[in-house]
Amino acid sequence: VQLQASGGGLVQAGGSLRLSCATSGRTISSYDMGWFRQAPGKEREFVAVSILSSGTTYTDSVKGRFTISRDSAKNTLTLQMNSLKPEDTAVYYCAAEPWAAYVRKSRADFHSWGQGTLVTVSS
């Protein structure tokens, strides 16, 4: 499956952005999907996943602010980000992997990646 992320940009703290991940090649209805982010000088980290067998899971720092969702008809994954903070600044990547019966949260669990979209939150 091929992935293309979009929707990043510059926003003030407290603002919102909506990231989208367009997919092609396979239907996402048979894939676990996720969002990861990588801040300058840091490792790529888990943000949120949509797991077919168990639902959605978020890293603690974004719970209550971010929402991951999928539209299987449009083959699109989205990440609605509200109440953004400067520490959310990063390049955001979408990822996909054929579904499995466990909650994937590791970068190593995913082998298909989009190109990344930059989110910058100013204070």
Secondary structure, 3 states (H helix, E strand, C coil): CEEEEECCEEEECCCCEEEEEEEECCCHHHEEEEEEEECCCCCCEEEEEEECCCEEEECHHHCCCEEEEEECCCCEEEEEECCCCHHHCEEEEEEEEECCCCCCCCHHHCCEECCCEEEEEEC
